[in-house]
Amino acid sequence: MQKYKCELCGYVYDPEVGDPDNGIAAGTAFEDLPADWVCPLCSADKENFSPED
């Protein structure tokens, strides 16, 4: 699964890890994150993320 990086702070969302502190289970693809999910470090919206190379 594709990792996505926050363009504002550099946080990388790794679907293999998820975001357990915010209720996102491991194995959750970025595309499947809730629309209101935000970066856990800087609170940026999903639109501020781009696929990581």
mmCIF entry with sequence, helices, sheets and N, C-alpha, C, O atoms, coordinates in Angstrom:
data_MODEL
# 
_entry.id   MODEL 
# 
_entity.id                         1 
_entity.type                       polymer 
_entity.pdbx_number_of_molecules   1 
# 
_entity_poly.entity_id                      1 
_entity_poly.type                           'polypeptide(L)' 
_entity_poly.nstd_linkage                   no 
_entity_poly.nstd_monomer                   no 
_entity_poly.pdbx_seq_one_letter_code       MQKYKCELCGYVYDPEVGDPDNGIAAGTAFEDLPADWVCPLCSADKENFSPED 
_entity_poly.pdbx_seq_one_letter_code_can   MQKYKCELCGYVYDPEVGDPDNGIAAGTAFEDLPADWVCPLCSADKENFSPED 
_entity_poly.pdbx_strand_id                 A 
# 
loop_
_entity_poly_seq.entity_id 
_entity_poly_seq.num 
_entity_poly_seq.mon_id 
_entity_poly_seq.hetero 
1 1  MET n 
1 2  GLN n 
1 3  LYS n 
1 4  TYR n 
1 5  LYS n 
1 6  CYS n 
1 7  GLU n 
1 8  LEU n 
1 9  CYS n 
1 10 GLY n 
1 11 TYR n 
1 12 VAL n 
1 13 TYR n 
1 14 ASP n 
1 15 PRO n 
1 16 GLU n 
1 17 VAL n 
1 18 GLY n 
1 19 ASP n 
1 20 PRO n 
1 21 ASP n 
1 22 ASN n 
1 23 GLY n 
1 24 ILE n 
1 25 ALA n 
1 26 ALA n 
1 27 GLY n 
1 28 THR n 
1 29 ALA n 
1 30 PHE n 
1 31 GLU n 
1 32 ASP n 
1 33 LEU n 
1 34 PRO n 
1 35 ALA n 
1 36 ASP n 
1 37 TRP n 
1 38 VAL n 
1 39 CYS n 
1 40 PRO n 
1 41 LEU n 
1 42 CYS n 
1 43 SER n 
1 44 ALA n 
1 45 ASP n 
1 46 LYS n 
1 47 GLU n 
1 48 ASN n 
1 49 PHE n 
1 50 SER n 
1 51 PRO n 
1 52 GLU n 
1 53 ASP n 
# 
_struct_asym.id          A 
_struct_asym.entity_id   1 
# 
loop_
_struct_conf.conf_type_id 
_struct_conf.id 
_struct_conf.pdbx_PDB_helix_id 
_struct_conf.beg_label_comp_id 
_struct_conf.beg_label_asym_id 
_struct_conf.beg_label_seq_id 
_struct_conf.pdbx_beg_PDB_ins_code 
_struct_conf.end_label_comp_id 
_struct_conf.end_label_asym_id 
_struct_conf.end_label_seq_id 
_struct_conf.pdbx_end_PDB_ins_code 
_struct_conf.beg_auth_comp_id 
_struct_conf.beg_auth_asym_id 
_struct_conf.beg_auth_seq_id 
_struct_conf.end_auth_comp_id 
_struct_conf.end_auth_asym_id 
_struct_conf.end_auth_seq_id 
_struct_conf.pdbx_PDB_helix_class 
_struct_conf.details 
_struct_conf.pdbx_PDB_helix_length 
HELX_P HELX_P1 AA1 PRO A 20 ? ASN A 22 ? PRO A 20 ASN A 22 5 ? 3 
HELX_P HELX_P2 AA2 PHE A 30 ? ASP A 32 ? PHE A 30 ASP A 32 5 ? 3 
HELX_P HELX_P3 AA3 LYS A 46 ? ASN A 48 ? LYS A 46 ASN A 48 5 ? 3 
# 
_struct_conf_type.id          HELX_P 
_struct_conf_type.criteria    ? 
_struct_conf_type.reference   ? 
# 
_struct_sheet.id               AA1 
_struct_sheet.type             ? 
_struct_sheet.number_strands   3 
_struct_sheet.details          ? 
# 
loop_
_struct_sheet_order.sheet_id 
_struct_sheet_order.range_id_1 
_struct_sheet_order.range_id_2 
_struct_sheet_order.offset 
_struct_sheet_order.sense 
AA1 1 2 ? anti-parallel 
AA1 2 3 ? anti-parallel 
# 
loop_
_struct_sheet_range.sheet_id 
_struct_sheet_range.id 
_struct_sheet_range.beg_label_comp_id 
_struct_sheet_range.beg_label_asym_id 
_struct_sheet_range.beg_label_seq_id 
_struct_sheet_range.pdbx_beg_PDB_ins_code 
_struct_sheet_range.end_label_comp_id 
_struct_sheet_range.end_label_asym_id 
_struct_sheet_range.end_label_seq_id 
_struct_sheet_range.pdbx_end_PDB_ins_code 
_struct_sheet_range.beg_auth_comp_id 
_struct_sheet_range.beg_auth_asym_id 
_struct_sheet_range.beg_auth_seq_id 
_struct_sheet_range.end_auth_comp_id 
_struct_sheet_range.end_auth_asym_id 
_struct_sheet_range.end_auth_seq_id 
AA1 1 VAL A 12 ? TYR A 13 ? VAL A 12 TYR A 13 
AA1 2 TYR A 4  ? CYS A 6  ? TYR A 4  CYS A 6  
AA1 3 PHE A 49 ? PRO A 51 ? PHE A 49 PRO A 51 
# 
loop_
_atom_site.group_PDB 
_atom_site.id 
_atom_site.type_symbol 
_atom_site.label_atom_id 
_atom_site.label_alt_id 
_atom_site.label_comp_id 
_atom_site.label_asym_id 
_atom_site.label_entity_id 
_atom_site.label_seq_id 
_atom_site.pdbx_PDB_ins_code 
_atom_site.Cartn_x 
_atom_site.Cartn_y 
_atom_site.Cartn_z 
_atom_site.occupancy 
_atom_site.B_iso_or_equiv 
_atom_site.pdbx_formal_charge 
_atom_site.auth_seq_id 
_atom_site.auth_comp_id 
_atom_site.auth_asym_id 
_atom_site.auth_atom_id 
_atom_site.pdbx_PDB_model_num 
ATOM 1   N N  . MET A 1 1  ? 0.830   -1.194 0.000  1.00 0.00 ? 1  MET A N  1 
ATOM 2   C CA . MET A 1 1  ? 0.000   0.000  0.000  1.00 0.00 ? 1  MET A CA 1 
ATOM 3   C C  . MET A 1 1  ? 0.872   1.254  0.000  1.00 0.00 ? 1  MET A C  1 
ATOM 4   O O  . MET A 1 1  ? 1.967   1.267  0.561  1.00 0.00 ? 1  MET A O  1 
ATOM 5   N N  . GLN A 1 2  ? 0.379   2.274  -0.620 1.00 0.00 ? 2  GLN A N  1 
ATOM 6   C CA . GLN A 1 2  ? 1.100   3.533  -0.810 1.00 0.00 ? 2  GLN A CA 1 
ATOM 7   C C  . GLN A 1 2  ? 1.150   4.360  0.479  1.00 0.00 ? 2  GLN A C  1 
ATOM 8   O O  . GLN A 1 2  ? 0.145   4.506  1.175  1.00 0.00 ? 2  GLN A O  1 
ATOM 9   N N  . LYS A 1 3  ? 2.330   4.895  0.784  1.00 0.00 ? 3  LYS A N  1 
ATOM 10  C CA . LYS A 1 3  ? 2.478   5.843  1.883  1.00 0.00 ? 3  LYS A CA 1 
ATOM 11  C C  . LYS A 1 3  ? 2.207   7.248  1.353  1.00 0.00 ? 3  LYS A C  1 
ATOM 12  O O  . LYS A 1 3  ? 2.448   7.538  0.181  1.00 0.00 ? 3  LYS A O  1 
ATOM 13  N N  . TYR A 1 4  ? 1.705   8.110  2.225  1.00 0.00 ? 4  TYR A N  1 
ATOM 14  C CA . TYR A 1 4  ? 1.424   9.498  1.862  1.00 0.00 ? 4  TYR A CA 1 
ATOM 15  C C  . TYR A 1 4  ? 2.107   10.424 2.852  1.00 0.00 ? 4  TYR A C  1 
ATOM 16  O O  . TYR A 1 4  ? 2.150   10.157 4.053  1.00 0.00 ? 4  TYR A O  1 
ATOM 17  N N  . LYS A 1 5  ? 2.643   11.522 2.321  1.00 0.00 ? 5  LYS A N  1 
ATOM 18  C CA . LYS A 1 5  ? 3.403   12.463 3.140  1.00 0.00 ? 5  LYS A CA 1 
ATOM 19  C C  . LYS A 1 5  ? 2.687   13.802 3.237  1.00 0.00 ? 5  LYS A C  1 
ATOM 20  O O  . LYS A 1 5  ? 2.188   14.320 2.238  1.00 0.00 ? 5  LYS A O  1 
ATOM 21  N N  . CYS A 1 6  ? 2.638   14.359 4.440  1.00 0.00 ? 6  CYS A N  1 
ATOM 22  C CA . CYS A 1 6  ? 2.055   15.677 4.651  1.00 0.00 ? 6  CYS A CA 1 
ATOM 23  C C  . CYS A 1 6  ? 3.033   16.719 4.110  1.00 0.00 ? 6  CYS A C  1 
ATOM 24  O O  . CYS A 1 6  ? 4.196   16.767 4.512  1.00 0.00 ? 6  CYS A O  1 
ATOM 25  N N  . GLU A 1 7  ? 2.543   17.547 3.195  1.00 0.00 ? 7  GLU A N  1 
ATOM 26  C CA . GLU A 1 7  ? 3.398   18.564 2.578  1.00 0.00 ? 7  GLU A CA 1 
ATOM 27  C C  . GLU A 1 7  ? 3.725   19.705 3.544  1.00 0.00 ? 7  GLU A C  1 
ATOM 28  O O  . GLU A 1 7  ? 4.659   20.471 3.303  1.00 0.00 ? 7  GLU A O  1 
ATOM 29  N N  . LEU A 1 8  ? 2.968   19.823 4.626  1.00 0.00 ? 8  LEU A N  1 
ATOM 30  C CA . LEU A 1 8  ? 3.186   20.929 5.558  1.00 0.00 ? 8  LEU A CA 1 
ATOM 31  C C  . LEU A 1 8  ? 4.212   20.600 6.640  1.00 0.00 ? 8  LEU A C  1 
ATOM 32  O O  . LEU A 1 8  ? 5.033   21.447 6.993  1.00 0.00 ? 8  LEU A O  1 
ATOM 33  N N  . CYS A 1 9  ? 4.172   19.369 7.170  1.00 0.00 ? 9  CYS A N  1 
ATOM 34  C CA . CYS A 1 9  ? 5.075   19.056 8.287  1.00 0.00 ? 9  CYS A CA 1 
ATOM 35  C C  . CYS A 1 9  ? 5.982   17.860 8.050  1.00 0.00 ? 9  CYS A C  1 
ATOM 36  O O  . CYS A 1 9  ? 6.919   17.633 8.815  1.00 0.00 ? 9  CYS A O  1 
ATOM 37  N N  . GLY A 1 10 ? 5.713   17.085 6.987  1.00 0.00 ? 10 GLY A N  1 
ATOM 38  C CA . GLY A 1 10 ? 6.571   15.947 6.679  1.00 0.00 ? 10 GLY A CA 1 
ATOM 39  C C  . GLY A 1 10 ? 6.125   14.627 7.281  1.00 0.00 ? 10 GLY A C  1 
ATOM 40  O O  . GLY A 1 10 ? 6.777   13.605 7.067  1.00 0.00 ? 10 GLY A O  1 
ATOM 41  N N  . TYR A 1 11 ? 5.022   14.625 8.034  1.00 0.00 ? 11 TYR A N  1 
ATOM 42  C CA . TYR A 1 11 ? 4.505   13.372 8.598  1.00 0.00 ? 11 TYR A CA 1 
ATOM 43  C C  . TYR A 1 11 ? 4.186   12.402 7.462  1.00 0.00 ? 11 TYR A C  1 
ATOM 44  O O  . TYR A 1 11 ? 3.629   12.800 6.439  1.00 0.00 ? 11 TYR A O  1 
ATOM 45  N N  . VAL A 1 12 ? 4.536   11.140 7.641  1.00 0.00 ? 12 VAL A N  1 
ATOM 46  C CA . VAL A 1 12 ? 4.237   10.122 6.633  1.00 0.00 ? 12 VAL A CA 1 
ATOM 47  C C  . VAL A 1 12 ? 3.187   9.170  7.186  1.00 0.00 ? 12 VAL A C  1 
ATOM 48  O O  . VAL A 1 12 ? 3.395   8.520  8.211  1.00 0.00 ? 12 VAL A O  1 
ATOM 49  N N  . TYR A 1 13 ? 2.041   9.097  6.482  1.00 0.00 ? 13 TYR A N  1 
ATOM 50  C CA . TYR A 1 13 ? 1.015   8.120  6.835  1.00 0.00 ? 13 TYR A CA 1 
ATOM 51  C C  . TYR A 1 13 ? 1.391   6.800  6.194  1.00 0.00 ? 13 TYR A C  1 
ATOM 52  O O  . TYR A 1 13 ? 1.479   6.693  4.970  1.00 0.00 ? 13 TYR A O  1 
ATOM 53  N N  . ASP A 1 14 ? 1.615   5.788  7.036  1.00 0.00 ? 14 ASP A N  1 
ATOM 54  C CA . ASP A 1 14 ? 1.964   4.445  6.578  1.00 0.00 ? 14 ASP A CA 1 
ATOM 55  C C  . ASP A 1 14 ? 0.756   3.538  6.819  1.00 0.00 ? 14 ASP A C  1 
ATOM 56  O O  . ASP A 1 14 ? 0.413   3.264  7.969  1.00 0.00 ? 14 ASP A O  1 
ATOM 57  N N  . PRO A 1 15 ? 0.109   3.069  5.750  1.00 0.00 ? 15 PRO A N  1 
ATOM 58  C CA . PRO A 1 15 ? -1.083  2.242  5.935  1.00 0.00 ? 15 PRO A CA 1 
ATOM 59  C C  . PRO A 1 15 ? -0.822  0.946  6.693  1.00 0.00 ? 15 PRO A C  1 
ATOM 60  O O  . PRO A 1 15 ? -1.745  0.388  7.288  1.00 0.00 ? 15 PRO A O  1 
ATOM 61  N N  . GLU A 1 16 ? 0.405   0.460  6.685  1.00 0.00 ? 16 GLU A N  1 
ATOM 62  C CA . GLU A 1 16 ? 0.712   -0.754 7.423  1.00 0.00 ? 16 GLU A CA 1 
ATOM 63  C C  . GLU A 1 16 ? 0.677   -0.514 8.928  1.00 0.00 ? 16 GLU A C  1 
ATOM 64  O O  . GLU A 1 16 ? 0.516   -1.455 9.705  1.00 0.00 ? 16 GLU A O  1 
ATOM 65  N N  . VAL A 1 17 ? 0.827   0.740  9.339  1.00 0.00 ? 17 VAL A N  1 
ATOM 66  C CA . VAL A 1 17 ? 0.795   1.117  10.754 1.00 0.00 ? 17 VAL A CA 1 
ATOM 67  C C  . VAL A 1 17 ? -0.559  1.719  11.120 1.00 0.00 ? 17 VAL A C  1 
ATOM 68  O O  . VAL A 1 17 ? -1.068  1.497  12.219 1.00 0.00 ? 17 VAL A O  1 
ATOM 69  N N  . GLY A 1 18 ? -1.136  2.481  10.195 1.00 0.00 ? 18 GLY A N  1 
ATOM 70  C CA . GLY A 1 18 ? -2.379  3.185  10.471 1.00 0.00 ? 18 GLY A CA 1 
ATOM 71  C C  . GLY A 1 18 ? -2.104  4.411  11.348 1.00 0.00 ? 18 GLY A C  1 
ATOM 72  O O  . GLY A 1 18 ? -1.003  4.962  11.331 1.00 0.00 ? 18 GLY A O  1 
ATOM 73  N N  . ASP A 1 19 ? -3.093  4.819  12.096 1.00 0.00 ? 19 ASP A N  1 
ATOM 74  C CA . ASP A 1 19 ? -2.972  5.942  13.034 1.00 0.00 ? 19 ASP A CA 1 
ATOM 75  C C  . ASP A 1 19 ? -3.729  5.540  14.295 1.00 0.00 ? 19 ASP A C  1 
ATOM 76  O O  . ASP A 1 19 ? -4.794  6.081  14.591 1.00 0.00 ? 19 ASP A O  1 
ATOM 77  N N  . PRO A 1 20 ? -3.158  4.571  15.043 1.00 0.00 ? 20 PRO A N  1 
ATOM 78  C CA . PRO A 1 20 ? -3.894  3.999  16.183 1.00 0.00 ? 20 PRO A CA 1 
ATOM 79  C C  . PRO A 1 20 ? -4.292  5.019  17.247 1.00 0.00 ? 20 PRO A C  1 
ATOM 80  O O  . PRO A 1 20 ? -5.309  4.841  17.919 1.00 0.00 ? 20 PRO A O  1 
ATOM 81  N N  . ASP A 1 21 ? -3.513  6.077  17.410 1.00 0.00 ? 21 ASP A N  1 
ATOM 82  C CA . ASP A 1 21 ? -3.855  7.093  18.405 1.00 0.00 ? 21 ASP A CA 1 
ATOM 83  C C  . ASP A 1 21 ? -5.149  7.819  18.052 1.00 0.00 ? 21 ASP A C  1 
ATOM 84  O O  . ASP A 1 21 ? -5.789  8.414  18.919 1.00 0.00 ? 21 ASP A O  1 
ATOM 85  N N  . ASN A 1 22 ? -5.533  7.768  16.770 1.00 0.00 ? 22 ASN A N  1 
ATOM 86  C CA . ASN A 1 22 ? -6.747  8.434  16.315 1.00 0.00 ? 22 ASN A CA 1 
ATOM 87  C C  . ASN A 1 22 ? -7.795  7.450  15.780 1.00 0.00 ? 22 ASN A C  1 
ATOM 88  O O  . ASN A 1 22 ? -8.688  7.829  15.023 1.00 0.00 ? 22 ASN A O  1 
ATOM 89  N N  . GLY A 1 23 ? -7.670  6.183  16.187 1.00 0.00 ? 23 GLY A N  1 
ATOM 90  C CA . GLY A 1 23 ? -8.686  5.193  15.852 1.00 0.00 ? 23 GLY A CA 1 
ATOM 91  C C  . GLY A 1 23 ? -8.610  4.609  14.456 1.00 0.00 ? 23 GLY A C  1 
ATOM 92  O O  . GLY A 1 23 ? -9.576  4.010  13.984 1.00 0.00 ? 23 GLY A O  1 
ATOM 93  N N  . ILE A 1 24 ? -7.464  4.775  13.776 1.00 0.00 ? 24 ILE A N  1 
ATOM 94  C CA . ILE A 1 24 ? -7.302  4.228  12.429 1.00 0.00 ? 24 ILE A CA 1 
ATOM 95  C C  . ILE A 1 24 ? -6.484  2.944  12.525 1.00 0.00 ? 24 ILE A C  1 
ATOM 96  O O  . ILE A 1 24 ? -5.313  2.966  12.904 1.00 0.00 ? 24 ILE A O  1 
ATOM 97  N N  . ALA A 1 25 ? -7.113  1.836  12.179 1.00 0.00 ? 25 ALA A N  1 
ATOM 98  C CA . ALA A 1 25 ? -6.477  0.528  12.307 1.00 0.00 ? 25 ALA A CA 1 
ATOM 99  C C  . ALA A 1 25 ? -5.368  0.326  11.282 1.00 0.00 ? 25 ALA A C  1 
ATOM 100 O O  . ALA A 1 25 ? -5.402  0.890  10.188 1.00 0.00 ? 25 ALA A O  1 
ATOM 101 N N  . ALA A 1 26 ? -4.387  -0.486 11.657 1.00 0.00 ? 26 ALA A N  1 
ATOM 102 C CA . ALA A 1 26 ? -3.343  -0.888 10.716 1.00 0.00 ? 26 ALA A CA 1 
ATOM 103 C C  . ALA A 1 26 ? -4.003  -1.553 9.526  1.00 0.00 ? 26 ALA A C  1 
ATOM 104 O O  . ALA A 1 26 ? -4.985  -2.279 9.684  1.00 0.00 ? 26 ALA A O  1 
ATOM 105 N N  . GLY A 1 27 ? -3.475  -1.315 8.337  1.00 0.00 ? 27 GLY A N  1 
ATOM 106 C CA . GLY A 1 27 ? -4.030  -1.894 7.122  1.00 0.00 ? 27 GLY A CA 1 
ATOM 107 C C  . GLY A 1 27 ? -5.044  -0.995 6.431  1.00 0.00 ? 27 GLY A C  1 
ATOM 108 O O  . GLY A 1 27 ? -5.629  -1.385 5.421  1.00 0.00 ? 27 GLY A O  1 
ATOM 109 N N  . THR A 1 28 ? -5.262  0.220  6.972  1.00 0.00 ? 28 THR A N  1 
ATOM 110 C CA . THR A 1 28 ? -6.209  1.157  6.370  1.00 0.00 ? 28 THR A CA 1 
ATOM 111 C C  . THR A 1 28 ? -5.508  1.989  5.305  1.00 0.00 ? 28 THR A C  1 
ATOM 112 O O  . THR A 1 28 ? -4.604  2.766  5.612  1.00 0.00 ? 28 THR A O  1 
ATOM 113 N N  . ALA A 1 29 ? -5.926  1.824  4.052  1.00 0.00 ? 29 ALA A N  1 
ATOM 114 C CA . ALA A 1 29 ? -5.345  2.592  2.951  1.00 0.00 ? 29 ALA A CA 1 
ATOM 115 C C  . ALA A 1 29 ? -5.664  4.075  3.123  1.00 0.00 ? 29 ALA A C  1 
ATOM 116 O O  . ALA A 1 29 ? -6.696  4.428  3.695  1.00 0.00 ? 29 ALA A O  1 
ATOM 117 N N  . PHE A 1 30 ? -4.786  4.937  2.631  1.00 0.00 ? 30 PHE A N  1 
ATOM 118 C CA . PHE A 1 30 ? -5.003  6.382  2.734  1.00 0.00 ? 30 PHE A CA 1 
ATOM 119 C C  . PHE A 1 30 ? -6.350  6.770  2.139  1.00 0.00 ? 30 PHE A C  1 
ATOM 120 O O  . PHE A 1 30 ? -7.067  7.598  2.700  1.00 0.00 ? 30 PHE A O  1 
ATOM 121 N N  . GLU A 1 31 ? -6.689  6.176  1.010  1.00 0.00 ? 31 GLU A N  1 
ATOM 122 C CA . GLU A 1 31 ? -7.942  6.481  0.338  1.00 0.00 ? 31 GLU A CA 1 
ATOM 123 C C  . GLU A 1 31 ? -9.159  6.129  1.184  1.00 0.00 ? 31 GLU A C  1 
ATOM 124 O O  . GLU A 1 31 ? -10.241 6.682  0.987  1.00 0.00 ? 31 GLU A O  1 
ATOM 125 N N  . ASP A 1 32 ? -8.978  5.207  2.127  1.00 0.00 ? 32 ASP A N  1 
ATOM 126 C CA . ASP A 1 32 ? -10.082 4.747  2.967  1.00 0.00 ? 32 ASP A CA 1 
ATOM 127 C C  . ASP A 1 32 ? -10.183 5.504  4.290  1.00 0.00 ? 32 ASP A C  1 
ATOM 128 O O  . ASP A 1 32 ? -11.067 5.222  5.099  1.00 0.00 ? 32 ASP A O  1 
ATOM 129 N N  . LEU A 1 33 ? -9.283  6.461  4.514  1.00 0.00 ? 33 LEU A N  1 
ATOM 130 C CA . LEU A 1 33 ? -9.369  7.261  5.729  1.00 0.00 ? 33 LEU A CA 1 
ATOM 131 C C  . LEU A 1 33 ? -10.640 8.107  5.689  1.00 0.00 ? 33 LEU A C  1 
ATOM 132 O O  . LEU A 1 33 ? -11.072 8.519  4.612  1.00 0.00 ? 33 LEU A O  1 
ATOM 133 N N  . PRO A 1 34 ? -11.247 8.373  6.855  1.00 0.00 ? 34 PRO A N  1 
ATOM 134 C CA . PRO A 1 34 ? -12.444 9.227  6.873  1.00 0.00 ? 34 PRO A CA 1 
ATOM 135 C C  . PRO A 1 34 ? -12.142 10.602 6.288  1.00 0.00 ? 34 PRO A C  1 
ATOM 136 O O  . PRO A 1 34 ? -11.011 11.081 6.369  1.00 0.00 ? 34 PRO A O  1 
ATOM 137 N N  . ALA A 1 35 ? -13.145 11.231 5.703  1.00 0.00 ? 35 ALA A N  1 
ATOM 138 C CA . ALA A 1 35 ? -12.974 12.543 5.079  1.00 0.00 ? 35 ALA A CA 1 
ATOM 139 C C  . ALA A 1 35 ? -12.498 13.590 6.079  1.00 0.00 ? 35 ALA A C  1 
ATOM 140 O O  . ALA A 1 35 ? -11.831 14.554 5.703  1.00 0.00 ? 35 ALA A O  1 
ATOM 141 N N  . ASP A 1 36 ? -12.841 13.402 7.358  1.00 0.00 ? 36 ASP A N  1 
ATOM 142 C CA . ASP A 1 36 ? -12.465 14.396 8.365  1.00 0.00 ? 36 ASP A CA 1 
ATOM 143 C C  . ASP A 1 36 ? -11.156 14.069 9.087  1.00 0.00 ? 36 ASP A C  1 
ATOM 144 O O  . ASP A 1 36 ? -10.794 14.736 10.057 1.00 0.00 ? 36 ASP A O  1 
ATOM 145 N N  . TRP A 1 37 ? -10.444 13.034 8.607  1.00 0.00 ? 37 TRP A N  1 
ATOM 146 C CA . TRP A 1 37 ? -9.156  12.699 9.205  1.00 0.00 ? 37 TRP A CA 1 
ATOM 147 C C  . TRP A 1 37 ? -8.170  13.820 8.905  1.00 0.00 ? 37 TRP A C  1 
ATOM 148 O O  . TRP A 1 37 ? -8.156  14.362 7.800  1.00 0.00 ? 37 TRP A O  1 
ATOM 149 N N  . VAL A 1 38 ? -7.342  14.168 9.895  1.00 0.00 ? 38 VAL A N  1 
ATOM 150 C CA . VAL A 1 38 ? -6.321  15.198 9.708  1.00 0.00 ? 38 VAL A CA 1 
ATOM 151 C C  . VAL A 1 38 ? -4.971  14.669 10.164 1.00 0.00 ? 38 VAL A C  1 
ATOM 152 O O  . VAL A 1 38 ? -4.893  13.689 10.905 1.00 0.00 ? 38 VAL A O  1 
ATOM 153 N N  . CYS A 1 39 ? -3.918  15.322 9.718  1.00 0.00 ? 39 CYS A N  1 
ATOM 154 C CA . CYS A 1 39 ? -2.558  14.954 10.104 1.00 0.00 ? 39 CYS A CA 1 
ATOM 155 C C  . CYS A 1 39 ? -2.450  14.986 11.633 1.00 0.00 ? 39 CYS A C  1 
ATOM 156 O O  . CYS A 1 39 ? -2.829  15.977 12.258 1.00 0.00 ? 39 CYS A O  1 
ATOM 157 N N  . PRO A 1 40 ? -1.935  13.905 12.237 1.00 0.00 ? 40 PRO A N  1 
ATOM 158 C CA . PRO A 1 40 ? -1.830  13.877 13.697 1.00 0.00 ? 40 PRO A CA 1 
ATOM 159 C C  . PRO A 1 40 ? -0.783  14.844 14.264 1.00 0.00 ? 40 PRO A C  1 
ATOM 160 O O  . PRO A 1 40 ? -0.776  15.112 15.465 1.00 0.00 ? 40 PRO A O  1 
ATOM 161 N N  . LEU A 1 41 ? 0.089   15.362 13.416 1.00 0.00 ? 41 LEU A N  1 
ATOM 162 C CA . LEU A 1 41 ? 1.111   16.296 13.904 1.00 0.00 ? 41 LEU A CA 1 
ATOM 163 C C  . LEU A 1 41 ? 0.723   17.753 13.736 1.00 0.00 ? 41 LEU A C  1 
ATOM 164 O O  . LEU A 1 41 ? 0.937   18.562 14.639 1.00 0.00 ? 41 LEU A O  1 
ATOM 165 N N  . CYS A 1 42 ? 0.146   18.099 12.574 1.00 0.00 ? 42 CYS A N  1 
ATOM 166 C CA . CYS A 1 42 ? -0.124  19.524 12.314 1.00 0.00 ? 42 CYS A CA 1 
ATOM 167 C C  . CYS A 1 42 ? -1.585  19.825 11.993 1.00 0.00 ? 42 CYS A C  1 
ATOM 168 O O  . CYS A 1 42 ? -1.938  20.976 11.735 1.00 0.00 ? 42 CYS A O  1 
ATOM 169 N N  . SER A 1 43 ? -2.437  18.799 12.006 1.00 0.00 ? 43 SER A N  1 
ATOM 170 C CA . SER A 1 43 ? -3.876  18.943 11.754 1.00 0.00 ? 43 SER A CA 1 
ATOM 171 C C  . SER A 1 43 ? -4.223  19.373 10.328 1.00 0.00 ? 43 SER A C  1 
ATOM 172 O O  . SER A 1 43 ? -5.299  19.923 10.094 1.00 0.00 ? 43 SER A O  1 
ATOM 173 N N  . ALA A 1 44 ? -3.320  19.125 9.373  1.00 0.00 ? 44 ALA A N  1 
ATOM 174 C CA . ALA A 1 44 ? -3.598  19.439 7.968  1.00 0.00 ? 44 ALA A CA 1 
ATOM 175 C C  . ALA A 1 44 ? -4.638  18.459 7.420  1.00 0.00 ? 44 ALA A C  1 
ATOM 176 O O  . ALA A 1 44 ? -4.688  17.302 7.838  1.00 0.00 ? 44 ALA A O  1 
ATOM 177 N N  . ASP A 1 45 ? -5.461  18.923 6.489  1.00 0.00 ? 45 ASP A N  1 
ATOM 178 C CA . ASP A 1 45 ? -6.456  18.080 5.840  1.00 0.00 ? 45 ASP A CA 1 
ATOM 179 C C  . ASP A 1 45 ? -5.779  17.074 4.905  1.00 0.00 ? 45 ASP A C  1 
ATOM 180 O O  . ASP A 1 45 ? -4.610  17.226 4.550  1.00 0.00 ? 45 ASP A O  1 
ATOM 181 N N  . LYS A 1 46 ? -6.536  16.041 4.512  1.00 0.00 ? 46 LYS A N  1 
ATOM 182 C CA . LYS A 1 46 ? -6.015  15.013 3.605  1.00 0.00 ? 46 LYS A CA 1 
ATOM 183 C C  . LYS A 1 46 ? -5.510  15.595 2.295  1.00 0.00 ? 46 LYS A C  1 
ATOM 184 O O  . LYS A 1 46 ? -4.595  15.040 1.686  1.00 0.00 ? 46 LYS A O  1 
ATOM 185 N N  . GLU A 1 47 ? -6.095  16.712 1.850  1.00 0.00 ? 47 GLU A N  1 
ATOM 186 C CA . GLU A 1 47 ? -5.694  17.311 0.570  1.00 0.00 ? 47 GLU A CA 1 
ATOM 187 C C  . GLU A 1 47 ? -4.262  17.835 0.596  1.00 0.00 ? 47 GLU A C  1 
ATOM 188 O O  . GLU A 1 47 ? -3.690  18.123 -0.455 1.00 0.00 ? 47 GLU A O  1 
ATOM 189 N N  . ASN A 1 48 ? -3.682  17.960 1.781  1.00 0.00 ? 48 ASN A N  1 
ATOM 190 C CA . ASN A 1 48 ? -2.305  18.417 1.918  1.00 0.00 ? 48 ASN A CA 1 
ATOM 191 C C  . ASN A 1 48 ? -1.294  17.276 1.891  1.00 0.00 ? 48 ASN A C  1 
ATOM 192 O O  . ASN A 1 48 ? -0.107  17.483 2.142  1.00 0.00 ? 48 ASN A O  1 
ATOM 193 N N  . PHE A 1 49 ? -1.769  16.074 1.585  1.00 0.00 ? 49 PHE A N  1 
ATOM 194 C CA . PHE A 1 49 ? -0.896  14.905 1.507  1.00 0.00 ? 49 PHE A CA 1 
ATOM 195 C C  . PHE A 1 49 ? -0.681  14.525 0.047  1.00 0.00 ? 49 PHE A C  1 
ATOM 196 O O  . PHE A 1 49 ? -1.558  14.714 -0.796 1.00 0.00 ? 49 PHE A O  1 
ATOM 197 N N  . SER A 1 50 ? 0.491   13.991 -0.230 1.00 0.00 ? 50 SER A N  1 
ATOM 198 C CA . SER A 1 50 ? 0.781   13.485 -1.571 1.00 0.00 ? 50 SER A CA 1 
ATOM 199 C C  . SER A 1 50 ? 1.490   12.142 -1.458 1.00 0.00 ? 50 SER A C  1 
ATOM 200 O O  . SER A 1 50 ? 2.131   11.866 -0.444 1.00 0.00 ? 50 SER A O  1 
ATOM 201 N N  . PRO A 1 51 ? 1.383   11.305 -2.485 1.00 0.00 ? 51 PRO A N  1 
ATOM 202 C CA . PRO A 1 51 ? 2.040   9.992  -2.445 1.00 0.00 ? 51 PRO A CA 1 
ATOM 203 C C  . PRO A 1 51 ? 3.538   10.152 -2.247 1.00 0.00 ? 51 PRO A C  1 
ATOM 204 O O  . PRO A 1 51 ? 4.164   11.026 -2.847 1.00 0.00 ? 51 PRO A O  1 
ATOM 205 N N  . GLU A 1 52 ? 4.102   9.308  -1.408 1.00 0.00 ? 52 GLU A N  1 
ATOM 206 C CA . GLU A 1 52 ? 5.544   9.346  -1.176 1.00 0.00 ? 52 GLU A CA 1 
ATOM 207 C C  . GLU A 1 52 ? 6.226   8.433  -2.173 1.00 0.00 ? 52 GLU A C  1 
ATOM 208 O O  . GLU A 1 52 ? 5.740   7.335  -2.444 1.00 0.00 ? 52 GLU A O  1 
ATOM 209 N N  . ASP A 1 53 ? 7.334   8.867  -2.717 1.00 0.00 ? 53 ASP A N  1 
ATOM 210 C CA . ASP A 1 53 ? 8.081   8.057  -3.686 1.00 0.00 ? 53 ASP A CA 1 
ATOM 211 C C  . ASP A 1 53 ? 8.750   6.872  -3.034 1.00 0.00 ? 53 ASP A C  1 
ATOM 212 O O  . ASP A 1 53 ? 9.417   6.090  -3.711 1.00 0.00 ? 53 ASP A O  1 
# 
